[in-house]
């Protein structure tokens, strides 16, 4: 307990039970358990998050919740309230929009909210407006708003969500994701049953509007016109799969979601992330660590990862620009390989160990905050942005800025934040 009478207790809550958010929650819970904390994870049955919890020795609490708000939302909130009361945590850590909606009910337990991509970006029309209004109000009930990247943090500020921001950039386990040379590429293709030769682009992620695979599939005809031997592997599951199948071009193969993406990353010549919005995607960091160049969209979250020399950024929803960036690299493997080598070097700044250490420090900080008030910096290395009492301009970052720390924000004057030290895959 926070008063020293027992182990520190944290309850992580997540409606996504698969994909990047689930990977992140599993990593955080496992790390905190190794710190000697009492940790539990509440999420729906299914997916791979319950299995990740079991593998780490972390208790899993069944919390049934749908992705979108609806008539059952009050029931979901009541069920979560009961779980919180039974587990009696020192801190409740809410991940993604549904947990952030139902979990920030009035109580005296310090609460962290980590959006992994803001809720209003996924909504349209009146729902988007309601989501934004809720986030603005609920920030006052939050001990820390943890953002996984500079872009996500600035989006919140620009939208008028004022609260105790903490920057804890996503990270990648560089012991598992290592640079893959040509021999490793060939070995991965053999394991996957792929031809040894020929250019291969890979897109890994949930098949949803957010991830933009529809734009990539639409672009592939132009890629094939310039590079007829090119192939595209779209790896993942999701609600857009039937529509994507219906629009599939020659050279496109759909692969069900895999628990471990390393072989697909290693087999590729480049990795594509055609997202419409992002927090800071794990797939991008895993691609960097594998030594693969990235072609992504010029949106916050990708902008701070795909820096000059490691790939290309194109406007979202622009199939022609996307096709050109992909084809140029598939036709010139030397350029893709050179960018891949630079990507592997850039991955050093995103090591998961720093991410988890900073998250643990922020969690401890929030546990000592006054419920309903803003957690104050306590030597954790967490950056804050525009908080009351935080010196500087409204969009000026403050807090320790030591280069290489997960919470440092070198060069954060613009959206394309330079040299940073895990949303969604």
C-alpha positions in Angstrom: 0.0 0.0 0.0 1.0 3.6 -0.5 1.1 4.1 3.3 3.9 1.5 3.6 1.7 -1.2 5.2 2.0 -3.6 2.3 3.0 -3.9 -1.4 2.1 -1.1 -3.7 -1.1 -2.0 -5.6 -2.0 -1.0 -9.2 -5.0 -2.0 -11.2 -4.7 -1.6 -15.0 -8.0 -1.4 -17.0 -8.2 -1.9 -20.7 -11.1 -2.6 -23.1 -8.7 -3.6 -25.9 -7.6 -7.1 -25.2 -5.4 -7.5 -28.3 -3.2 -5.3 -30.5 -0.8 -2.7 -29.4 -2.7 -1.5 -26.3 -2.8 -5.1 -25.0 0.9 -5.5 -25.6 1.6 -2.3 -23.7 -0.6 -3.2 -20.8 0.9 -6.6 -20.6 4.4 -5.1 -20.6 3.6 -2.6 -17.9 1.9 -5.1 -15.6 4.7 -7.6 -16.0 7.4 -4.9 -15.3 5.5 -3.6 -12.2 5.1 -7.1 -10.8 8.9 -7.6 -11.1 9.2 -4.4 -9.0 7.4 -6.2 -6.2 4.1 -4.5 -6.7 0.7 -6.1 -6.4 -0.7 -5.7 -10.0 -3.9 -6.9 -11.7 -5.4 -6.3 -15.1 -9.1 -5.9 -15.8 -10.1 -6.5 -19.4 -12.7 -8.5 -21.4 -12.2 -12.2 -22.1 -10.7 -13.2 -25.3 -7.8 -11.6 -27.2 -4.2 -12.2 -26.0 -4.1 -9.9 -23.0 -5.4 -12.5 -20.4 -2.7 -14.9 -21.7 0.0 -12.3 -21.3 -1.1 -11.7 -17.8 -1.0 -15.4 -17.0 2.5 -15.7 -18.5 3.7 -12.9 -16.2 1.9 -14.2 -13.1 -0.4 -11.1 -13.1 -4.0 -11.7 -12.0 -6.6 -11.1 -14.7 -10.0 -9.8 -13.7 -12.8 -10.3 -16.2 -14.4 -7.0 -17.2 -16.8 -7.2 -20.0 -17.0 -4.0 -22.1 -17.6 -3.1 -25.7 -15.4 -0.8 -27.7 -17.9 2.0 -28.3 -20.2 3.8 -25.9 -23.7 2.5 -25.8 -26.7 1.5 -23.7 -24.5 -0.9 -21.6 -22.0 1.7 -20.7 -23.6 2.4 -17.2 -23.5 -1.4 -16.6 -19.8 -1.5 -17.6 -19.1 1.4 -15.2 -20.8 -0.3 -12.3 -18.9 -3.6 -13.0 -15.6 -1.7 -13.0 -16.5 0.1 -9.8 -17.0 -3.2 -8.1 -13.7 -4.6 -9.4 -11.9 -1.4 -8.1 -13.6 -1.7 -4.7 -12.7 -5.4 -4.4 -9.0 -5.0 -5.5 -8.5 -1.8 -3.5 -5.6 -0.4 -5.5 -3.4 2.5 -4.6 -3.6 3.6 -8.3 -6.1 2.8 -11.1 -4.4 3.0 -14.5 -7.0 3.4 -17.3 -5.9 2.6 -20.9 -7.7 3.7 -24.0 -11.0 5.5 -24.5 -13.6 3.1 -23.0 -11.7 2.6 -19.7 -11.2 6.4 -19.7 -14.9 6.9 -20.1 -16.3 4.5 -17.5 -13.3 4.6 -15.1 -13.1 8.2 -14.1 -16.1 8.1 -11.8 -15.8 10.2 -8.6 -13.7 8.3 -6.1 -10.7 9.0 -3.9 -8.3 6.6 -5.6 -5.6 8.3 -7.7 -6.2 7.6 -11.4 -4.0 7.6 -14.5 -5.5 7.9 -17.9 -3.5 6.9 -21.0 -5.5 7.5 -24.2 -3.3 5.6 -26.7 -4.9 7.8 -29.3 -7.6 10.4 -28.3 -11.2 9.3 -28.5 -12.5 12.1 -30.6 -10.2 11.2 -33.5 -12.0 7.9 -33.9 -15.4 9.5 -33.9 -17.3 11.5 -36.4 -20.1 14.2 -36.2 -21.8 14.6 -32.9 -20.0 11.7 -31.3 -16.7 13.4 -31.9 -17.9 16.6 -30.3 -19.3 14.7 -27.3 -16.0 12.8 -26.9 -14.0 16.0 -26.9 -16.3 17.6 -24.3 -16.0 14.6 -22.1 -12.2 14.5 -22.3 -12.0 18.2 -21.3 -14.2 17.6 -18.2 -12.7 14.3 -17.2 -9.2 15.7 -17.1 -10.0 17.3 -13.8 -10.6 13.8 -12.3 -7.2 12.5 -13.5 -4.0 12.4 -11.5 -1.9 12.1 -14.7 -2.7 12.2 -18.4 0.0 9.9 -19.8 0.8 10.4 -23.5 2.9 8.0 -25.5 4.3 10.6 -27.8 4.8 14.4 -28.2 2.2 14.5 -31.1 -0.5 12.9 -28.9 0.3 15.3 -26.1 0.1 18.4 -28.3 -3.1 17.2 -29.9 -4.7 17.1 -26.5 -3.5 20.5 -25.6 -4.6 22.1 -28.9 -8.1 20.5 -28.4 -8.4 22.2 -25.0 -7.9 19.2 -22.8 -6.1 20.8 -19.9 -4.7 18.5 -17.2 -1.6 17.0 -15.6 0.2 15.7 -18.7 3.0 13.3 -18.5 5.1 12.3 -21.5 6.1 8.6 -21.4 7.1 7.6 -24.9 6.4 4.1 -26.1 9.4 1.8 -26.2 10.5 -1.4 -27.8 12.2 -4.4 -26.3 15.5 -4.3 -28.2 16.5 -7.7 -26.8 13.6 -9.3 -28.8 13.6 -7.0 -31.8 17.1 -7.0 -33.3 18.4 -5.8 -36.7 17.8 -8.4 -39.3 20.4 -8.7 -42.1 19.9 -10.3 -45.5 20.5 -13.8 -44.1 17.9 -13.2 -41.4 15.5 -11.9 -44.1 15.9 -15.1 -46.1 15.5 -17.3 -43.0 12.3 -15.5 -42.0 10.9 -16.0 -45.5 11.7 -19.7 -45.4 9.9 -20.0 -42.1 6.9 -18.1 -43.4 6.8 -20.1 -46.7 7.5 -17.1 -48.8 9.6 -16.9 -52.0 13.2 -16.1 -51.2 13.4 -13.3 -53.8 11.3 -10.4 -54.8 10.4 -7.1 -53.0 8.0 -7.4 -50.1 6.2 -4.6 -48.2 4.5 -5.5 -44.9 1.7 -3.7 -43.1 1.0 -5.0 -39.6 -2.0 -3.8 -37.5 -5.7 -4.0 -36.7 -7.7 -3.7 -39.9 -9.6 -0.6 -39.1 -10.3 2.8 -40.5 -7.7 4.3 -38.2 -4.9 2.2 -39.6 -5.7 3.1 -43.2 -5.1 -0.2 -44.9 -7.9 0.7 -47.4 -5.6 3.5 -48.7 -2.7 1.1 -49.0 -4.8 -1.5 -50.9 -6.0 1.3 -53.2 -2.4 2.4 -53.8 -1.1 -1.1 -54.7 -2.2 -1.0 -58.3 0.1 1.9 -58.9 2.9 0.1 -57.0 2.5 -2.9 -59.3 2.5 -0.8 -62.4 6.0 0.3 -61.5 7.2 -2.8 -59.8 5.3 -5.9 -61.1 7.1 -8.3 -58.9 6.2 -6.5 -55.7 4.1 -8.2 -53.0 2.2 -6.7 -50.1 1.4 -8.7 -46.9 -1.4 -7.1 -44.8 -1.1 -8.8 -41.4 -3.9 -8.4 -38.9 -7.6 -8.9 -38.1 -10.4 -6.4 -37.7 -13.7 -5.2 -38.9 -12.4 -3.9 -42.2 -11.2 -7.3 -43.5 -14.3 -8.0 -45.7 -14.1 -4.6 -47.4 -10.4 -4.9 -47.9 -10.8 -8.4 -49.4 -13.4 -7.0 -51.8 -10.9 -4.3 -53.0 -7.8 -6.5 -53.0 -5.4 -6.0 -55.9 -3.0 -8.5 -57.5 0.0 -9.0 -55.3 -1.8 -8.5 -52.0 -2.1 -11.2 -49.4 -4.0 -11.0 -46.2 -2.5 -12.8 -43.2 -4.4 -13.4 -39.9 -3.0 -11.5 -36.8 0.1 -13.1 -35.4 1.2 -13.1 -31.7 4.8 -12.4 -32.7 5.5 -10.1 -35.7 9.2 -10.5 -35.8 9.4 -12.9 -38.8 7.1 -10.7 -40.9 9.2 -7.6 -40.1 12.5 -9.5 -40.8 11.1 -10.9 -44.1 10.1 -7.4 -45.4 12.0 -4.9 -47.5 10.0 -2.1 -45.9 7.2 -1.6 -43.5 4.1 0.6 -44.3 2.0 2.5 -41.8 -0.8 4.3 -43.7 -2.6 5.4 -40.5 -5.1 8.3 -40.4 -4.1 9.0 -36.7 -1.8 7.5 -34.1 -0.5 7.8 -30.6 3.0 6.3 -31.2 2.6 2.9 -32.8 4.5 -0.1 -31.5 4.8 -1.5 -35.0 6.8 1.5 -36.0 9.3 1.1 -33.2 9.5 -2.7 -33.8 10.3 -2.0 -37.4 13.0 0.5 -36.5 14.6 -2.0 -34.1 14.4 -4.7 -36.8 16.3 -2.4 -39.2 13.5 -1.8 -41.7 12.7 1.5 -43.4 9.3 3.0 -42.8 6.8 4.5 -45.1 4.1 6.2 -43.1 1.7 9.1 -43.1 2.5 12.5 -41.9 0.4 12.4 -38.7 1.4 13.0 -35.1 2.9 9.9 -33.6 4.4 8.8 -36.9 6.0 12.2 -37.5 8.2 11.9 -34.5 9.3 8.3 -35.4 9.8 8.5 -39.2 12.6 11.1 -39.2 14.7 12.0 -42.2 16.9 9.1 -43.3 14.8 6.2 -41.9 11.9 6.3 -44.5 9.3 8.6 -45.9 6.2 10.5 -44.8 3.2 11.1 -47.1 -0.1 12.8 -46.6 -2.8 10.6 -45.1 -5.5 9.4 -47.5 -3.3 9.9 -50.5 -2.9 6.6 -52.4 -0.8 8.2 -55.2 1.8 9.6 -52.8 1.9 6.4 -50.8 2.4 4.3 -53.9 5.3 6.5 -55.0 7.1 6.3 -51.7 6.7 2.5 -51.6 7.6 1.8 -55.2 10.7 4.1 -55.1 12.1 2.0 -52.3 11.1 -1.4 -53.6 12.8 -0.5 -56.9 15.9 0.6 -55.1 16.7 -1.9 -52.4 20.0 -0.2 -51.6 18.0 2.9 -50.5 15.7 0.9 -48.4 18.6 -1.0 -46.8 20.4 2.2 -46.0 17.3 3.7 -44.4 16.9 0.4 -42.5 20.4 0.7 -41.0 19.6 4.2 -39.9 16.4 3.0 -38.4 18.2 0.4 -36.3 20.4 3.2 -34.9 17.4 5.4 -34.2 15.7 2.6 -32.2 18.3 2.9 -29.5 16.4 6.0 -28.3 13.2 4.0 -27.7 14.4 1.2 -25.4 11.5 -0.2 -23.4 13.5 -0.2 -20.1 13.4 3.6 -20.0 9.7 3.7 -20.8 8.8 1.3 -18.0 11.0 3.0 -15.5 9.4 6.3 -16.2 5.9 4.9 -16.1 6.7 3.4 -12.7 7.9 6.7 -11.4 4.8 8.5 -12.7 2.6 5.9 -11.1 4.4 6.4 -7.7 4.0 10.1 -8.2 0.3 9.9 -8.8 -0.2 7.7 -5.7 1.0 10.6 -3.6 -1.2 13.2 -5.3 -4.3 14.7 -3.8 -7.4 13.0 -5.5 -8.9 15.3 -8.0 -5.8 17.5 -8.2 -2.9 17.5 -10.5 0.0 15.3 -9.7 3.1 17.4 -9.4 6.5 16.6 -10.8 8.6 14.8 -8.3 12.0 14.1 -9.9 10.6 11.4 -12.1 11.9 12.9 -15.4 8.3 13.2 -16.6 7.6 16.2 -18.8 4.6 18.3 -18.2 2.8 20.6 -20.6 0.9 23.7 -19.9 -0.1 22.7 -16.3 -1.1 25.4 -13.8 2.1 26.6 -12.2 4.2 25.1 -15.0 6.5 27.9 -16.2 6.7 28.8 -19.8 4.3 29.2 -22.7 1.1 27.1 -22.8 2.7 24.7 -25.3 6.1 24.9 -23.7 7.4 21.7 -22.1 8.9 21.7 -18.7 10.5 19.1 -16.4 13.9 17.5 -16.6 15.1 17.3 -20.2 18.1 15.0 -19.9 18.9 13.6 -23.3 18.2 9.9 -23.7 15.7 9.7 -20.8 12.2 8.4 -21.8 10.6 11.5 -20.4 12.9 14.0 -22.0 11.7 16.1 -24.9 14.7 17.4 -26.8 13.8 19.7 -29.6 10.1 19.6 -28.8 9.4 23.1 -30.3 7.3 21.5 -33.1 5.3 18.5 -33.9 8.2 16.7 -35.5 10.0 16.4 -32.2 13.6 15.3 -32.7 15.5 12.5 -31.1 13.1 11.0 -28.6 14.2 8.3 -26.3 4.8 0.9 -26.0 -1.3 2.3 -29.2 -1.4 0.9 -30.7 -0.1 -1.6 -33.1 
